[in-house]
């Protein structure tokens, strides 16, 4: 039996976008047309389907993609969400989850692996130094750093 936390594997903190054309939970790969408005999909190469040619789409990274991952709402809104993964982990930490376990959960969520001992010790040290006001932004920054890492981009 698959553990509960792996019942749905999705982008950490992902929300489900309702549309007029597709049921909630439809994956981007299942969209057969461009009727669903999504800046993220446009920035990352969704073919506009103006002509029947793959030449409309580029697999090359672009400055728009870099800026969107760095500063766009797709990741930042999900990290700051009151119902997202960050909020859930902060609640668990407030109930006694150790910084080591919190770090493990963030790495498992983002990279599907445990942190190395060095990664864990550095992360725990940074989180320990964070004041109460800085703690949530520090956890959000950890998620952001992992989600914008080469490892995430090339493996996930």
PyMOL CGO cylinders between C-alpha atoms (Angstrom):
from pymol import cmd
from pymol.cgo import CYLINDER

trace = [
    CYLINDER, 0.00, 0.00, 0.00, 1.26, 3.46, -0.90, 0.3, 1, 1, 1, 1, 1, 1,
    CYLINDER, 1.26, 3.46, -0.90, 1.77, 5.77, 2.10, 0.3, 1, 1, 1, 1, 1, 1,
    CYLINDER, 1.77, 5.77, 2.10, -0.85, 8.52, 2.41, 0.3, 1, 1, 1, 1, 1, 1,
    CYLINDER, -0.85, 8.52, 2.41, 1.57, 11.38, 1.79, 0.3, 1, 1, 1, 1, 1, 1,
    CYLINDER, 1.57, 11.38, 1.79, 2.26, 9.96, -1.68, 0.3, 1, 1, 1, 1, 1, 1,
    CYLINDER, 2.26, 9.96, -1.68, -1.40, 9.63, -2.67, 0.3, 1, 1, 1, 1, 1, 1,
    CYLINDER, -1.40, 9.63, -2.67, -1.00, 12.54, -5.03, 0.3, 1, 1, 1, 1, 1, 1,
    CYLINDER, -1.00, 12.54, -5.03, 2.33, 13.58, -6.35, 0.3, 1, 1, 1, 1, 1, 1,
    CYLINDER, 2.33, 13.58, -6.35, 2.09, 17.14, -7.50, 0.3, 1, 1, 1, 1, 1, 1,
    CYLINDER, 2.09, 17.14, -7.50, 4.01, 20.35, -7.53, 0.3, 1, 1, 1, 1, 1, 1,
    CYLINDER, 4.01, 20.35, -7.53, 4.61, 21.20, -3.87, 0.3, 1, 1, 1, 1, 1, 1,
    CYLINDER, 4.61, 21.20, -3.87, 1.87, 23.51, -2.75, 0.3, 1, 1, 1, 1, 1, 1,
    CYLINDER, 1.87, 23.51, -2.75, 0.04, 23.02, -6.03, 0.3, 1, 1, 1, 1, 1, 1,
    CYLINDER, 0.04, 23.02, -6.03, -3.47, 24.23, -6.38, 0.3, 1, 1, 1, 1, 1, 1,
    CYLINDER, -3.47, 24.23, -6.38, -6.02, 23.01, -8.84, 0.3, 1, 1, 1, 1, 1, 1,
    CYLINDER, -6.02, 23.01, -8.84, -7.22, 25.52, -11.38, 0.3, 1, 1, 1, 1, 1, 1,
    CYLINDER, -7.22, 25.52, -11.38, -10.90, 25.27, -12.29, 0.3, 1, 1, 1, 1, 1, 1,
    CYLINDER, -10.90, 25.27, -12.29, -11.84, 25.93, -15.92, 0.3, 1, 1, 1, 1, 1, 1,
    CYLINDER, -11.84, 25.93, -15.92, -15.00, 26.03, -18.00, 0.3, 1, 1, 1, 1, 1, 1,
    CYLINDER, -15.00, 26.03, -18.00, -13.66, 23.34, -20.32, 0.3, 1, 1, 1, 1, 1, 1,
    CYLINDER, -13.66, 23.34, -20.32, -11.91, 20.76, -18.14, 0.3, 1, 1, 1, 1, 1, 1,
    CYLINDER, -11.91, 20.76, -18.14, -12.69, 19.13, -14.79, 0.3, 1, 1, 1, 1, 1, 1,
    CYLINDER, -12.69, 19.13, -14.79, -10.65, 20.16, -11.75, 0.3, 1, 1, 1, 1, 1, 1,
    CYLINDER, -10.65, 20.16, -11.75, -7.49, 18.08, -11.59, 0.3, 1, 1, 1, 1, 1, 1,
    CYLINDER, -7.49, 18.08, -11.59, -6.89, 17.85, -15.35, 0.3, 1, 1, 1, 1, 1, 1,
    CYLINDER, -6.89, 17.85, -15.35, -3.15, 17.79, -15.94, 0.3, 1, 1, 1, 1, 1, 1,
    CYLINDER, -3.15, 17.79, -15.94, -1.49, 20.28, -18.29, 0.3, 1, 1, 1, 1, 1, 1,
    CYLINDER, -1.49, 20.28, -18.29, -0.41, 17.44, -20.60, 0.3, 1, 1, 1, 1, 1, 1,
    CYLINDER, -0.41, 17.44, -20.60, -4.10, 16.54, -21.06, 0.3, 1, 1, 1, 1, 1, 1,
    CYLINDER, -4.10, 16.54, -21.06, -5.08, 19.95, -22.43, 0.3, 1, 1, 1, 1, 1, 1,
    CYLINDER, -5.08, 19.95, -22.43, -5.83, 19.41, -26.09, 0.3, 1, 1, 1, 1, 1, 1,
    CYLINDER, -5.83, 19.41, -26.09, -6.21, 23.09, -26.91, 0.3, 1, 1, 1, 1, 1, 1,
    CYLINDER, -6.21, 23.09, -26.91, -5.01, 26.46, -25.69, 0.3, 1, 1, 1, 1, 1, 1,
    CYLINDER, -5.01, 26.46, -25.69, -8.41, 27.55, -24.30, 0.3, 1, 1, 1, 1, 1, 1,
    CYLINDER, -8.41, 27.55, -24.30, -7.08, 27.50, -20.74, 0.3, 1, 1, 1, 1, 1, 1,
    CYLINDER, -7.08, 27.50, -20.74, -5.33, 30.77, -19.96, 0.3, 1, 1, 1, 1, 1, 1,
    CYLINDER, -5.33, 30.77, -19.96, -2.03, 30.06, -18.20, 0.3, 1, 1, 1, 1, 1, 1,
    CYLINDER, -2.03, 30.06, -18.20, 0.92, 32.41, -18.19, 0.3, 1, 1, 1, 1, 1, 1,
    CYLINDER, 0.92, 32.41, -18.19, 3.11, 29.61, -16.84, 0.3, 1, 1, 1, 1, 1, 1,
    CYLINDER, 3.11, 29.61, -16.84, 2.28, 27.29, -19.74, 0.3, 1, 1, 1, 1, 1, 1,
    CYLINDER, 2.28, 27.29, -19.74, 2.83, 30.10, -22.24, 0.3, 1, 1, 1, 1, 1, 1,
    CYLINDER, 2.83, 30.10, -22.24, 6.20, 31.03, -20.69, 0.3, 1, 1, 1, 1, 1, 1,
    CYLINDER, 6.20, 31.03, -20.69, 7.34, 27.42, -20.71, 0.3, 1, 1, 1, 1, 1, 1,
    CYLINDER, 7.34, 27.42, -20.71, 6.57, 26.69, -24.32, 0.3, 1, 1, 1, 1, 1, 1,
    CYLINDER, 6.57, 26.69, -24.32, 2.92, 25.79, -24.76, 0.3, 1, 1, 1, 1, 1, 1,
    CYLINDER, 2.92, 25.79, -24.76, 2.38, 25.80, -28.48, 0.3, 1, 1, 1, 1, 1, 1,
    CYLINDER, 2.38, 25.80, -28.48, -0.08, 28.57, -29.43, 0.3, 1, 1, 1, 1, 1, 1,
    CYLINDER, -0.08, 28.57, -29.43, -1.38, 26.28, -32.21, 0.3, 1, 1, 1, 1, 1, 1,
    CYLINDER, -1.38, 26.28, -32.21, -1.74, 29.05, -34.76, 0.3, 1, 1, 1, 1, 1, 1,
    CYLINDER, -1.74, 29.05, -34.76, -0.33, 26.74, -37.42, 0.3, 1, 1, 1, 1, 1, 1,
    CYLINDER, -0.33, 26.74, -37.42, 0.21, 22.99, -37.55, 0.3, 1, 1, 1, 1, 1, 1,
    CYLINDER, 0.21, 22.99, -37.55, 3.93, 23.04, -36.95, 0.3, 1, 1, 1, 1, 1, 1,
    CYLINDER, 3.93, 23.04, -36.95, 6.15, 22.30, -33.98, 0.3, 1, 1, 1, 1, 1, 1,
    CYLINDER, 6.15, 22.30, -33.98, 8.25, 25.27, -35.12, 0.3, 1, 1, 1, 1, 1, 1,
    CYLINDER, 8.25, 25.27, -35.12, 6.01, 27.56, -33.04, 0.3, 1, 1, 1, 1, 1, 1,
    CYLINDER, 6.01, 27.56, -33.04, 7.47, 26.09, -29.87, 0.3, 1, 1, 1, 1, 1, 1,
    CYLINDER, 7.47, 26.09, -29.87, 11.01, 26.34, -28.53, 0.3, 1, 1, 1, 1, 1, 1,
    CYLINDER, 11.01, 26.34, -28.53, 12.65, 24.02, -26.02, 0.3, 1, 1, 1, 1, 1, 1,
    CYLINDER, 12.65, 24.02, -26.02, 15.36, 26.58, -25.29, 0.3, 1, 1, 1, 1, 1, 1,
    CYLINDER, 15.36, 26.58, -25.29, 15.27, 28.31, -21.91, 0.3, 1, 1, 1, 1, 1, 1,
    CYLINDER, 15.27, 28.31, -21.91, 14.33, 31.97, -22.03, 0.3, 1, 1, 1, 1, 1, 1,
    CYLINDER, 14.33, 31.97, -22.03, 14.75, 35.06, -19.88, 0.3, 1, 1, 1, 1, 1, 1,
    CYLINDER, 14.75, 35.06, -19.88, 10.97, 35.10, -19.36, 0.3, 1, 1, 1, 1, 1, 1,
    CYLINDER, 10.97, 35.10, -19.36, 11.19, 31.61, -17.82, 0.3, 1, 1, 1, 1, 1, 1,
    CYLINDER, 11.19, 31.61, -17.82, 14.06, 32.58, -15.55, 0.3, 1, 1, 1, 1, 1, 1,
    CYLINDER, 14.06, 32.58, -15.55, 12.29, 35.72, -14.36, 0.3, 1, 1, 1, 1, 1, 1,
    CYLINDER, 12.29, 35.72, -14.36, 9.01, 33.88, -13.85, 0.3, 1, 1, 1, 1, 1, 1,
    CYLINDER, 9.01, 33.88, -13.85, 10.63, 31.17, -11.71, 0.3, 1, 1, 1, 1, 1, 1,
    CYLINDER, 10.63, 31.17, -11.71, 12.58, 33.82, -9.78, 0.3, 1, 1, 1, 1, 1, 1,
    CYLINDER, 12.58, 33.82, -9.78, 9.83, 36.37, -9.23, 0.3, 1, 1, 1, 1, 1, 1,
    CYLINDER, 9.83, 36.37, -9.23, 6.60, 35.12, -10.76, 0.3, 1, 1, 1, 1, 1, 1,
    CYLINDER, 6.60, 35.12, -10.76, 3.39, 34.27, -9.02, 0.3, 1, 1, 1, 1, 1, 1,
    CYLINDER, 3.39, 34.27, -9.02, 3.38, 30.57, -9.96, 0.3, 1, 1, 1, 1, 1, 1,
    CYLINDER, 3.38, 30.57, -9.96, 5.82, 29.59, -7.22, 0.3, 1, 1, 1, 1, 1, 1,
    CYLINDER, 5.82, 29.59, -7.22, 5.66, 32.58, -4.87, 0.3, 1, 1, 1, 1, 1, 1,
    CYLINDER, 5.66, 32.58, -4.87, 1.86, 32.53, -4.45, 0.3, 1, 1, 1, 1, 1, 1,
    CYLINDER, 1.86, 32.53, -4.45, 1.92, 28.83, -3.70, 0.3, 1, 1, 1, 1, 1, 1,
    CYLINDER, 1.92, 28.83, -3.70, 4.70, 29.19, -1.14, 0.3, 1, 1, 1, 1, 1, 1,
    CYLINDER, 4.70, 29.19, -1.14, 2.88, 31.99, 0.68, 0.3, 1, 1, 1, 1, 1, 1,
    CYLINDER, 2.88, 31.99, 0.68, -0.51, 30.25, 0.57, 0.3, 1, 1, 1, 1, 1, 1,
    CYLINDER, -0.51, 30.25, 0.57, -2.21, 29.63, 3.90, 0.3, 1, 1, 1, 1, 1, 1,
    CYLINDER, -2.21, 29.63, 3.90, -3.25, 26.18, 2.66, 0.3, 1, 1, 1, 1, 1, 1,
    CYLINDER, -3.25, 26.18, 2.66, 0.03, 25.15, 1.03, 0.3, 1, 1, 1, 1, 1, 1,
    CYLINDER, 0.03, 25.15, 1.03, 2.82, 22.80, 1.94, 0.3, 1, 1, 1, 1, 1, 1,
    CYLINDER, 2.82, 22.80, 1.94, 4.83, 25.50, 3.75, 0.3, 1, 1, 1, 1, 1, 1,
    CYLINDER, 4.83, 25.50, 3.75, 1.88, 26.28, 6.04, 0.3, 1, 1, 1, 1, 1, 1,
    CYLINDER, 1.88, 26.28, 6.04, 1.37, 22.56, 6.74, 0.3, 1, 1, 1, 1, 1, 1,
    CYLINDER, 1.37, 22.56, 6.74, 5.04, 22.07, 7.67, 0.3, 1, 1, 1, 1, 1, 1,
    CYLINDER, 5.04, 22.07, 7.67, 5.07, 25.19, 9.85, 0.3, 1, 1, 1, 1, 1, 1,
    CYLINDER, 5.07, 25.19, 9.85, 2.03, 23.84, 11.70, 0.3, 1, 1, 1, 1, 1, 1,
    CYLINDER, 2.03, 23.84, 11.70, 3.77, 20.48, 12.21, 0.3, 1, 1, 1, 1, 1, 1,
    CYLINDER, 3.77, 20.48, 12.21, 6.90, 22.28, 13.43, 0.3, 1, 1, 1, 1, 1, 1,
    CYLINDER, 6.90, 22.28, 13.43, 4.81, 24.29, 15.91, 0.3, 1, 1, 1, 1, 1, 1,
    CYLINDER, 4.81, 24.29, 15.91, 3.45, 20.96, 17.18, 0.3, 1, 1, 1, 1, 1, 1,
    CYLINDER, 3.45, 20.96, 17.18, 6.94, 19.58, 17.76, 0.3, 1, 1, 1, 1, 1, 1,
    CYLINDER, 6.94, 19.58, 17.76, 8.42, 18.52, 14.41, 0.3, 1, 1, 1, 1, 1, 1,
    CYLINDER, 8.42, 18.52, 14.41, 12.19, 18.90, 14.60, 0.3, 1, 1, 1, 1, 1, 1,
    CYLINDER, 12.19, 18.90, 14.60, 14.12, 21.13, 12.21, 0.3, 1, 1, 1, 1, 1, 1,
    CYLINDER, 14.12, 21.13, 12.21, 15.86, 18.01, 10.90, 0.3, 1, 1, 1, 1, 1, 1,
    CYLINDER, 15.86, 18.01, 10.90, 12.51, 16.39, 10.08, 0.3, 1, 1, 1, 1, 1, 1,
    CYLINDER, 12.51, 16.39, 10.08, 11.20, 19.61, 8.54, 0.3, 1, 1, 1, 1, 1, 1,
    CYLINDER, 11.20, 19.61, 8.54, 14.32, 19.79, 6.36, 0.3, 1, 1, 1, 1, 1, 1,
    CYLINDER, 14.32, 19.79, 6.36, 13.86, 16.15, 5.33, 0.3, 1, 1, 1, 1, 1, 1,
    CYLINDER, 13.86, 16.15, 5.33, 10.23, 16.81, 4.37, 0.3, 1, 1, 1, 1, 1, 1,
    CYLINDER, 10.23, 16.81, 4.37, 11.13, 19.83, 2.24, 0.3, 1, 1, 1, 1, 1, 1,
    CYLINDER, 11.13, 19.83, 2.24, 13.81, 17.87, 0.36, 0.3, 1, 1, 1, 1, 1, 1,
    CYLINDER, 13.81, 17.87, 0.36, 11.51, 14.87, -0.10, 0.3, 1, 1, 1, 1, 1, 1,
    CYLINDER, 11.51, 14.87, -0.10, 8.73, 17.13, -1.35, 0.3, 1, 1, 1, 1, 1, 1,
    CYLINDER, 8.73, 17.13, -1.35, 10.89, 19.06, -3.82, 0.3, 1, 1, 1, 1, 1, 1,
    CYLINDER, 10.89, 19.06, -3.82, 13.61, 16.63, -4.88, 0.3, 1, 1, 1, 1, 1, 1,
    CYLINDER, 13.61, 16.63, -4.88, 12.18, 13.22, -3.91, 0.3, 1, 1, 1, 1, 1, 1,
    CYLINDER, 12.18, 13.22, -3.91, 15.26, 12.48, -1.83, 0.3, 1, 1, 1, 1, 1, 1,
    CYLINDER, 15.26, 12.48, -1.83, 16.62, 13.08, 1.65, 0.3, 1, 1, 1, 1, 1, 1,
    CYLINDER, 16.62, 13.08, 1.65, 19.18, 15.85, 2.08, 0.3, 1, 1, 1, 1, 1, 1,
    CYLINDER, 19.18, 15.85, 2.08, 22.81, 14.88, 2.45, 0.3, 1, 1, 1, 1, 1, 1,
    CYLINDER, 22.81, 14.88, 2.45, 24.24, 15.30, 5.94, 0.3, 1, 1, 1, 1, 1, 1,
    CYLINDER, 24.24, 15.30, 5.94, 25.92, 18.52, 4.83, 0.3, 1, 1, 1, 1, 1, 1,
    CYLINDER, 25.92, 18.52, 4.83, 22.70, 19.89, 3.29, 0.3, 1, 1, 1, 1, 1, 1,
    CYLINDER, 22.70, 19.89, 3.29, 20.76, 18.96, 6.42, 0.3, 1, 1, 1, 1, 1, 1,
    CYLINDER, 20.76, 18.96, 6.42, 23.24, 20.51, 8.85, 0.3, 1, 1, 1, 1, 1, 1,
    CYLINDER, 23.24, 20.51, 8.85, 23.54, 23.75, 6.84, 0.3, 1, 1, 1, 1, 1, 1,
    CYLINDER, 23.54, 23.75, 6.84, 19.78, 24.07, 6.48, 0.3, 1, 1, 1, 1, 1, 1,
    CYLINDER, 19.78, 24.07, 6.48, 19.12, 23.37, 10.16, 0.3, 1, 1, 1, 1, 1, 1,
    CYLINDER, 19.12, 23.37, 10.16, 21.76, 25.94, 11.14, 0.3, 1, 1, 1, 1, 1, 1,
    CYLINDER, 21.76, 25.94, 11.14, 20.10, 28.59, 8.96, 0.3, 1, 1, 1, 1, 1, 1,
    CYLINDER, 20.10, 28.59, 8.96, 16.64, 27.79, 10.30, 0.3, 1, 1, 1, 1, 1, 1,
    CYLINDER, 16.64, 27.79, 10.30, 17.92, 27.88, 13.91, 0.3, 1, 1, 1, 1, 1, 1,
    CYLINDER, 17.92, 27.88, 13.91, 19.32, 31.37, 13.31, 0.3, 1, 1, 1, 1, 1, 1,
    CYLINDER, 19.32, 31.37, 13.31, 15.97, 32.62, 11.96, 0.3, 1, 1, 1, 1, 1, 1,
    CYLINDER, 15.97, 32.62, 11.96, 13.92, 34.78, 14.29, 0.3, 1, 1, 1, 1, 1, 1,
    CYLINDER, 13.92, 34.78, 14.29, 10.22, 34.03, 14.73, 0.3, 1, 1, 1, 1, 1, 1,
    CYLINDER, 10.22, 34.03, 14.73, 9.38, 36.67, 12.10, 0.3, 1, 1, 1, 1, 1, 1,
    CYLINDER, 9.38, 36.67, 12.10, 11.99, 35.30, 9.69, 0.3, 1, 1, 1, 1, 1, 1,
    CYLINDER, 11.99, 35.30, 9.69, 11.13, 31.61, 10.10, 0.3, 1, 1, 1, 1, 1, 1,
    CYLINDER, 11.13, 31.61, 10.10, 8.34, 31.32, 7.52, 0.3, 1, 1, 1, 1, 1, 1,
    CYLINDER, 8.34, 31.32, 7.52, 10.24, 33.38, 4.91, 0.3, 1, 1, 1, 1, 1, 1,
    CYLINDER, 10.24, 33.38, 4.91, 13.28, 31.14, 5.57, 0.3, 1, 1, 1, 1, 1, 1,
    CYLINDER, 13.28, 31.14, 5.57, 11.25, 27.98, 4.91, 0.3, 1, 1, 1, 1, 1, 1,
    CYLINDER, 11.25, 27.98, 4.91, 9.73, 29.58, 1.81, 0.3, 1, 1, 1, 1, 1, 1,
    CYLINDER, 9.73, 29.58, 1.81, 13.26, 30.48, 0.65, 0.3, 1, 1, 1, 1, 1, 1,
    CYLINDER, 13.26, 30.48, 0.65, 14.36, 26.88, 1.16, 0.3, 1, 1, 1, 1, 1, 1,
    CYLINDER, 14.36, 26.88, 1.16, 11.48, 25.64, -1.02, 0.3, 1, 1, 1, 1, 1, 1,
    CYLINDER, 11.48, 25.64, -1.02, 12.23, 28.31, -3.62, 0.3, 1, 1, 1, 1, 1, 1,
    CYLINDER, 12.23, 28.31, -3.62, 15.96, 27.44, -3.67, 0.3, 1, 1, 1, 1, 1, 1,
    CYLINDER, 15.96, 27.44, -3.67, 15.23, 23.75, -4.20, 0.3, 1, 1, 1, 1, 1, 1,
    CYLINDER, 15.23, 23.75, -4.20, 12.53, 24.37, -6.81, 0.3, 1, 1, 1, 1, 1, 1,
    CYLINDER, 12.53, 24.37, -6.81, 14.84, 26.64, -8.79, 0.3, 1, 1, 1, 1, 1, 1,
    CYLINDER, 14.84, 26.64, -8.79, 17.87, 24.34, -8.46, 0.3, 1, 1, 1, 1, 1, 1,
    CYLINDER, 17.87, 24.34, -8.46, 19.45, 22.54, -11.39, 0.3, 1, 1, 1, 1, 1, 1,
    CYLINDER, 19.45, 22.54, -11.39, 18.60, 19.23, -9.74, 0.3, 1, 1, 1, 1, 1, 1,
    CYLINDER, 18.60, 19.23, -9.74, 14.88, 20.03, -9.73, 0.3, 1, 1, 1, 1, 1, 1,
    CYLINDER, 14.88, 20.03, -9.73, 14.86, 21.53, -13.22, 0.3, 1, 1, 1, 1, 1, 1,
    CYLINDER, 14.86, 21.53, -13.22, 16.71, 18.61, -14.81, 0.3, 1, 1, 1, 1, 1, 1,
    CYLINDER, 16.71, 18.61, -14.81, 15.19, 15.73, -12.84, 0.3, 1, 1, 1, 1, 1, 1,
    CYLINDER, 15.19, 15.73, -12.84, 11.63, 16.82, -12.23, 0.3, 1, 1, 1, 1, 1, 1,
]
cmd.load_cgo(trace, "trace")
